[in-house]
Amino acid sequence: MTESLHEHTTDVVVVGAGIAGLMAATTLSDRDVVVLEAGSRAGGRVESVRRGDYWINLGTQFTEGTGPLIEALERHRIGMGTLAGKKVALALHGKQVDTSNPFALMFRSRMTLRDRVALAAVGARILAAAPFLQLNPGNRLAKRVRAKLDALSASYVLRGIKSDVARDMVRSWSGQWMGCEPEETAATQFVVSMGILLTDPAKVPNFSLPEGGNQTLTDILAADLGDRLRLNSPVRSVERTEDGVVVDYHDENGPARIRARRAIVAVPSDVAIKILPGLPAGYRTAFDDIHYGRYVVVGFFTSEEGPQQWDDYIAVSTPQLSFQAMFNHAAALRGPGPRKPGGALACFAGGAVADDLFKLTDEEIVTRFTADLLSLYPELEGKLGEGIVRRHHRVVPFWAPGGRASLPTLREHLGPIYLAGDYQLDMPSLADAASSGERAAKQVLASLSRPAH
């Protein structure tokens, strides 16, 4: 017996309820809009768990940048935990050192002379290029530097480097910030990440942690959509018609179809390829050129009391451990006055390290991470809560050398089908994803207001 097809119409259908899709739908809130999400929750790669005063971001870690994301946080009056005065550290040979102090980094971290020279060389290569990437993209010199870095692998910073410590640190940086190995990605993204985020996070506008975690915003946006957001509704295809689009999907009642005047597709590149039949070759190539970093994350709520050595650090790079970075979400709540008991820590492993961890059980991963976290902070013995494990096979988009050249194609719509995602902008981030969703929605609104020919 063939299942009956449920069919209805709307102005705009948004495919995907990550931050890009949610921002697109919010911008279209005055229109008849439907959002289809394959999963059982909205937010996509944004996920937070909460306990008492604390939270852990198990997906995207921070908010940063300017534009729609920050405006939405302010509009919904979501408190922004301050990271002013907070720092980044490096844990090496069992010693934690503040990376904002180059002297301390070089001479108090038990490095050999070879290690110090090698790390200085790596840092010089990164910092020599980073300022040019912060210039206006139209600047002629900036264009030349960017083109050169787009063609190079990030592993160029390791050329001639003999120090195992320096090589481990570079691989750790690449894994923790992009979820890939230096050989996999073009140098551009690596240089921006390391030149700005690691050396001086204060340079990133509005670098902060929303109170309650990043999911606080996505929960609010999803709630505002009400029944216009349809969870557990995987899309099979989005196809153009003479007067708009037809979207075939499944819901709790079986196969369903929406006919709409416009569609916004806000899903990862490999999903887009599957649900957009008949993609022009240029679009398929551009989607194929996008790769995604992968991560294993373990979050721990803690029960310590009194000041701790990690309180003033938002992140600690740990290249010699089973995880490559520890993020301290409670740093956003640490200010003047008595320190509240407890805390929230997230241990991240990316790239090839994550690939190996994927082969283990959750229990085995937690056991490894717990042992290494206690080796770094023995005072946490008996004060770590149960490890909360997440396996992310697709997180931060990145491009192989030469791959970014196809990217501009994906900023153009396919007739009534518009695209959105953090892959559209230069430095993929939560803020970029939000901006792309708003941008696509505004393009849709403009197209709907134009008279038909």
C-alpha positions as CSV (number, residue, x, y, z in Angstrom):
1,M,0.0,0.0,0.0
2,T,1.4,3.4,-1.0
3,E,1.6,6.1,1.6
4,S,-0.4,9.2,0.8
5,L,1.5,12.4,0.2
6,H,0.7,15.4,2.4
7,E,1.1,18.6,0.4
8,H,0.9,22.2,1.4
9,T,2.2,25.7,0.3
10,T,4.1,28.5,1.9
11,D,6.0,31.6,0.9
12,V,9.4,30.5,1.9
13,V,10.8,27.1,3.1
14,V,14.1,27.1,5.1
15,V,16.0,23.8,5.1
16,G,18.1,23.3,8.2
17,A,17.7,24.8,11.7
18,G,21.2,25.6,12.6
19,I,22.1,29.2,13.4
20,A,22.1,30.1,9.7
21,G,18.6,28.6,9.2
22,L,17.2,30.1,12.4
23,M,18.5,33.6,11.6
24,A,17.1,33.3,8.1
25,A,13.7,32.3,9.4
26,T,13.8,35.1,12.0
27,T,14.5,37.6,9.3
28,L,11.5,36.2,7.4
29,S,9.2,36.2,10.4
30,D,6.6,38.5,8.8
31,R,6.3,36.1,5.9
32,D,4.7,32.7,5.7
33,V,7.8,30.6,6.4
34,V,8.3,26.9,7.3
35,V,11.6,25.5,8.7
36,L,12.4,21.9,8.1
37,E,15.0,20.2,10.4
38,A,16.1,16.6,10.0
39,G,17.2,16.3,13.7
40,S,15.2,16.2,16.9
41,R,16.5,19.6,18.1
42,A,17.2,23.0,16.6
43,G,20.7,24.6,16.8
44,G,22.8,22.3,14.6
45,R,26.4,22.5,15.8
46,V,25.3,24.7,18.7
47,E,24.8,22.6,21.8
48,S,25.1,23.5,25.5
49,V,24.4,21.6,28.7
50,R,23.6,23.4,31.9
51,R,24.0,22.7,35.6
52,G,23.3,25.3,38.2
53,D,25.2,28.5,37.5
54,Y,27.4,26.8,34.9
55,W,27.2,25.5,31.3
56,I,29.4,23.7,28.9
57,N,29.3,24.3,25.1
58,L,29.7,20.9,23.5
59,G,29.6,22.3,20.0
60,T,30.7,25.8,18.9
61,Q,32.7,27.4,21.8
62,F,32.5,31.1,21.6
63,T,30.6,34.0,20.0
64,E,32.7,36.6,18.3
65,G,32.5,39.3,15.6
66,T,29.8,41.8,14.9
67,G,26.5,41.9,13.1
68,P,23.3,39.7,13.3
69,L,24.5,37.3,15.9
70,I,25.5,40.0,18.5
71,E,22.4,42.0,17.6
72,A,20.2,39.0,18.3
73,L,21.9,38.3,21.6
74,E,21.3,42.0,22.6
75,R,17.8,42.0,21.3
76,H,16.8,39.0,23.4
77,R,18.7,40.5,26.4
78,I,21.0,37.5,26.8
79,G,23.7,38.3,29.3
80,M,27.2,38.2,27.9
81,G,29.8,36.7,30.3
82,T,32.8,38.9,30.1
83,L,36.2,37.5,29.0
84,A,37.9,40.9,29.6
85,G,41.3,40.2,31.3
86,K,41.1,36.5,30.6
87,K,44.0,34.7,29.0
88,V,45.2,31.8,27.0
89,A,47.8,29.3,28.3
90,L,50.0,26.5,27.1
91,A,50.5,23.3,29.1
92,L,53.9,21.8,28.3
93,H,55.9,19.2,30.2
94,G,53.4,19.4,33.0
95,K,53.7,23.2,33.4
96,Q,51.1,25.8,32.5
97,V,52.4,29.0,31.0
98,D,50.6,32.2,30.0
99,T,51.0,32.6,26.2
100,S,50.5,36.4,26.3
101,N,54.0,36.7,27.8
102,P,56.5,35.5,25.2
103,F,59.4,35.6,27.7
104,A,57.5,33.2,30.0
105,L,56.4,31.0,27.2
106,M,60.0,30.6,26.0
107,F,61.9,30.4,29.3
108,R,59.5,29.0,31.8
109,S,58.0,26.1,29.9
110,R,61.0,23.7,30.1
111,M,61.8,24.0,26.4
112,T,65.2,23.1,25.0
113,L,67.1,25.7,23.0
114,R,66.1,23.9,19.8
115,D,62.4,24.0,20.8
116,R,62.6,27.8,21.6
117,V,64.2,28.6,18.3
118,A,61.8,26.4,16.3
119,L,58.8,27.9,18.1
120,A,60.1,31.4,17.4
121,A,60.4,30.6,13.7
122,V,56.9,29.2,13.6
123,G,55.5,32.3,15.4
124,A,57.4,34.6,13.1
125,R,56.0,33.0,10.0
126,I,52.4,33.3,11.4
127,L,52.8,36.8,12.6
128,A,54.5,38.0,9.5
129,A,51.4,37.2,7.4
130,A,48.5,37.8,9.9
131,P,48.4,41.6,9.8
132,F,47.9,41.6,6.0
133,L,44.8,39.3,6.4
134,Q,43.3,41.9,8.7
135,L,43.5,44.6,6.1
136,N,40.6,45.6,3.8
137,P,40.3,42.7,1.3
138,G,40.5,45.2,-1.5
139,N,44.0,46.2,-0.5
140,R,46.4,45.2,-3.2
141,L,49.1,43.8,-0.9
142,A,46.5,42.0,1.2
143,K,45.2,40.3,-2.0
144,R,48.7,39.1,-2.9
145,V,49.4,37.7,0.6
146,R,46.0,36.0,0.7
147,A,46.4,34.5,-2.7
148,K,49.8,33.1,-1.7
149,L,48.4,31.7,1.5
150,D,45.4,30.2,-0.3
151,A,47.7,28.3,-2.5
152,L,49.9,27.0,0.4
153,S,49.3,24.2,2.9
154,A,49.3,25.4,6.5
155,S,52.2,22.9,7.0
156,Y,54.5,25.6,5.4
157,V,55.0,26.9,9.0
158,L,56.8,23.6,9.8
159,R,59.3,23.7,6.9
160,G,62.7,23.0,8.3
161,I,61.4,22.7,11.8
162,K,63.2,19.8,13.6
163,S,61.7,20.3,17.1
164,D,59.1,17.7,18.0
165,V,57.6,20.1,20.6
166,A,57.1,22.8,18.0
167,R,55.6,20.3,15.5
168,D,53.3,18.9,18.1
169,M,52.2,22.4,19.1
170,V,51.3,23.4,15.5
171,R,49.3,20.2,15.0
172,S,47.6,20.8,18.2
173,W,46.6,24.3,17.2
174,S,45.3,23.1,13.8
175,G,43.3,20.4,15.5
176,Q,41.8,22.5,18.3
177,W,40.8,25.5,16.1
178,M,39.9,23.8,12.8
179,G,39.6,20.1,13.5
180,C,42.1,19.1,10.8
181,E,45.8,18.6,10.2
182,P,48.1,21.4,8.8
183,E,48.6,19.4,5.6
184,E,44.8,19.3,4.9
185,T,44.1,23.0,5.0
186,A,45.1,26.1,3.1
187,A,47.4,28.3,5.1
188,T,44.9,31.3,5.1
189,Q,42.5,30.0,7.7
190,F,45.3,28.7,9.9
191,V,47.2,32.0,10.0
192,V,44.0,34.0,10.8
193,S,43.1,31.6,13.6
194,M,46.6,31.5,15.1
195,G,47.5,35.1,14.5
196,I,44.5,36.5,16.2
197,L,42.7,34.0,18.4
198,L,45.7,32.3,20.0
199,T,48.0,35.3,20.5
200,D,45.5,37.9,21.5
201,P,41.8,37.0,21.8
202,A,41.0,40.6,22.8
203,K,41.5,41.6,19.2
204,V,38.4,39.7,18.2
205,P,35.4,42.0,18.5
206,N,32.8,40.9,21.1
207,F,34.7,37.7,21.9
208,S,32.5,36.3,24.7
209,L,30.4,33.5,26.1
210,P,26.6,34.1,26.3
211,E,25.3,33.2,29.7
212,G,23.8,29.8,29.7
213,G,25.8,28.8,26.7
214,N,25.5,29.4,22.9
215,Q,22.3,27.3,22.9
216,T,20.5,30.0,24.9
217,L,20.0,32.0,21.7
218,T,19.1,29.1,19.4
219,D,16.5,27.9,22.0
220,I,14.9,31.3,22.0
221,L,14.9,31.6,18.2
222,A,13.4,28.1,17.9
223,A,10.7,28.9,20.4
224,D,9.8,32.1,18.6
225,L,9.2,30.1,15.4
226,G,6.6,27.9,17.2
227,D,5.0,25.3,14.9
228,R,6.6,26.9,11.9
229,L,9.7,24.9,12.9
230,R,9.2,21.2,12.1
231,L,11.7,18.8,13.7
232,N,12.4,15.2,12.6
233,S,11.6,16.3,9.1
234,P,14.5,15.2,6.8
235,V,14.4,16.7,3.3
236,R,14.8,14.4,0.4
237,S,15.0,17.0,-2.4
238,V,14.7,20.7,-3.2
239,E,13.8,21.3,-6.9
240,R,13.1,24.4,-8.9
241,T,9.7,24.7,-10.7
242,E,8.3,27.3,-13.1
243,D,6.9,29.4,-10.2
244,G,9.2,28.5,-7.3
245,V,10.4,25.4,-5.6
246,V,9.0,22.0,-4.5
247,V,10.5,20.4,-1.4
248,D,9.9,16.7,-0.7
249,Y,10.5,15.5,2.9
250,H,9.3,13.1,5.6
251,D,7.5,14.0,8.8
252,E,5.8,11.9,11.5
253,N,2.9,11.2,9.1
254,G,5.1,10.0,6.3
255,P,6.1,11.6,2.9
256,A,5.2,15.2,2.6
257,R,5.7,18.1,0.1
258,I,5.9,21.8,0.3
259,R,5.5,24.1,-2.6
260,A,7.0,27.5,-2.0
261,R,8.0,30.7,-3.9
262,R,11.5,30.6,-2.5
263,A,13.8,28.2,-0.5
264,I,16.8,28.8,1.6
265,V,19.1,25.8,2.0
266,A,21.2,26.1,5.1
267,V,22.8,22.7,5.5
268,P,26.4,21.4,5.3
269,S,27.9,21.0,1.8
270,D,27.6,17.2,1.5
271,V,23.9,17.4,2.5
272,A,23.3,20.2,0.0
273,I,24.7,18.0,-2.8
274,K,22.4,15.2,-1.9
275,I,19.2,17.2,-1.7
276,L,19.8,19.6,-4.7
277,P,19.4,17.4,-7.8
278,G,20.7,18.8,-11.1
279,L,23.3,21.1,-9.5
280,P,25.3,23.0,-12.1
281,A,28.8,21.7,-12.3
282,G,30.3,24.9,-10.8
283,Y,28.1,24.6,-7.7
284,R,28.9,20.9,-7.3
285,T,32.6,21.6,-7.5
286,A,32.4,24.4,-5.0
287,F,30.5,22.2,-2.5
288,D,32.9,19.4,-3.1
289,D,35.8,21.7,-2.3
290,I,34.5,22.2,1.2
291,H,35.9,19.9,3.9
292,Y,34.9,19.8,7.6
293,G,37.0,19.5,10.7
294,R,36.1,16.8,13.2
295,Y,36.2,16.7,16.9
296,V,35.7,14.7,20.0
297,V,34.6,16.7,23.0
298,V,34.3,15.7,26.7
299,G,32.7,18.1,29.1
300,F,33.1,18.0,32.9
301,F,31.2,19.9,35.6
302,T,33.4,20.2,38.6
303,S,32.9,20.7,42.4
304,E,36.1,22.4,43.5
305,E,36.0,25.4,46.0
306,G,38.2,28.4,46.3
307,P,40.5,30.1,43.6
308,Q,42.1,27.7,41.1
309,Q,45.1,28.1,38.8
310,W,42.9,27.9,35.6
311,D,40.3,30.5,36.7
312,D,41.7,33.4,34.6
313,Y,42.2,31.3,31.4
314,I,39.5,30.8,28.8
315,A,41.6,28.2,27.0
316,V,44.7,26.1,27.7
317,S,46.5,24.4,24.8
318,T,47.6,20.9,25.6
319,P,49.6,19.5,22.7
320,Q,51.1,16.6,24.7
321,L,47.9,15.2,26.1
322,S,45.1,13.0,24.7
323,F,43.1,16.2,24.1
324,Q,44.6,19.3,22.4
325,A,42.8,22.0,24.3
326,M,40.8,22.7,27.5
327,F,38.2,25.4,27.4
328,N,37.1,26.9,30.7
329,H,33.5,28.1,30.3
330,A,33.3,29.3,33.9
331,A,35.9,32.0,33.1
332,A,33.1,34.2,31.9
333,L,31.6,34.2,35.4
334,R,34.8,34.9,37.3
335,G,35.1,38.5,38.4
336,P,35.7,40.5,41.5
337,G,34.3,39.1,44.7
338,P,34.1,35.6,46.2
339,R,34.6,32.7,43.7
340,K,31.5,30.5,43.4
341,P,32.2,26.8,44.0
342,G,32.4,24.5,41.1
343,G,33.1,25.0,37.4
344,A,32.7,23.8,33.8
345,L,35.6,22.5,31.6
346,A,35.5,21.1,28.1
347,C,38.3,19.0,26.6
348,F,38.7,19.1,22.8
349,A,40.5,16.8,20.4
350,G,40.5,17.5,16.6
351,G,41.9,16.3,13.3
352,A,43.8,13.0,13.3
353,V,43.6,12.7,17.1
354,A,39.8,12.8,16.8
355,D,40.0,10.2,14.0
356,D,41.8,7.8,16.4
357,L,39.4,8.5,19.3
358,F,36.4,7.8,17.1
359,K,37.5,4.1,17.2
360,L,37.1,4.0,21.0
361,T,34.0,3.7,23.2
362,D,32.7,6.7,25.2
363,E,34.0,5.1,28.4
364,E,37.5,4.7,27.0
365,I,37.6,8.3,25.8
366,V,36.4,9.6,29.2
367,T,39.1,7.5,31.0
368,R,41.9,8.9,28.8
369,F,40.7,12.5,29.1
370,T,40.2,12.2,32.9
371,A,43.7,10.8,33.4
372,D,45.3,13.6,31.4
373,L,43.2,16.4,33.0
374,L,44.2,15.1,36.5
375,S,47.8,15.0,35.4
376,L,47.5,18.7,34.5
377,Y,45.4,19.6,37.6
378,P,45.8,17.0,40.4
379,E,43.7,19.2,42.6
380,L,40.6,18.0,40.6
381,E,40.9,14.5,42.0
382,G,37.5,13.4,43.2
383,K,35.9,16.7,42.0
384,L,35.2,15.8,38.3
385,G,31.6,15.0,37.4
386,E,30.7,12.4,34.8
387,G,32.2,13.0,31.4
388,I,29.8,14.2,28.7
389,V,31.0,12.9,25.3
390,R,30.2,14.3,21.9
391,R,31.6,13.0,18.6
392,H,31.5,15.6,15.8
393,H,32.4,14.3,12.4
394,R,31.6,17.6,10.7
395,V,32.1,21.0,12.3
396,V,34.4,23.8,11.0
397,P,34.6,24.1,7.2
398,F,38.0,24.4,5.7
399,W,39.6,24.2,2.2
400,A,42.6,22.4,0.8
401,P,45.2,24.6,-0.9
402,G,43.6,26.1,-4.0
403,G,40.1,25.0,-3.0
404,R,38.8,28.3,-1.8
405,A,38.8,29.7,-5.4
406,S,35.5,28.1,-6.1
407,L,33.8,29.6,-3.0
408,P,32.3,32.8,-4.6
409,T,30.0,30.5,-6.6
410,L,28.1,29.5,-3.4
411,R,27.3,33.2,-2.7
412,E,25.0,33.3,-5.7
413,H,21.5,31.9,-5.7
414,L,20.2,29.2,-7.9
415,G,17.1,30.9,-9.2
416,P,14.5,30.6,-6.4
417,I,17.0,28.6,-4.2
418,Y,19.3,30.6,-1.9
419,L,22.2,29.2,0.0
420,A,23.4,30.0,3.6
421,G,26.1,28.6,5.8
422,D,29.4,29.6,7.5
423,Y,31.3,28.4,4.5
424,Q,30.2,31.5,2.6
425,L,32.4,34.0,4.5
426,D,36.2,34.3,4.9
427,M,36.6,33.1,8.5
428,P,34.0,30.4,9.3
429,S,32.4,31.0,12.7
430,L,29.1,31.1,14.5
431,A,28.8,34.8,13.6
432,D,29.5,34.1,10.0
433,A,26.8,31.5,9.9
434,A,24.3,33.9,11.4
435,S,25.3,36.6,8.9
436,S,24.9,34.3,6.0
437,G,21.3,33.3,7.1
438,E,20.3,36.9,7.4
439,R,21.9,37.8,4.1
440,A,20.0,35.0,2.3
441,A,16.7,36.0,3.9
442,K,17.1,39.7,2.8
443,Q,17.9,38.6,-0.7
444,V,14.7,36.5,-0.7
445,L,12.6,39.4,0.6
446,A,14.0,41.6,-2.1
447,S,13.2,39.1,-4.8
448,L,9.6,38.6,-3.5
449,S,9.0,42.4,-3.6
450,R,10.1,42.7,-7.2
451,P,7.2,42.6,-9.7
452,A,6.9,39.4,-11.8
453,H,8.0,39.6,-15.4
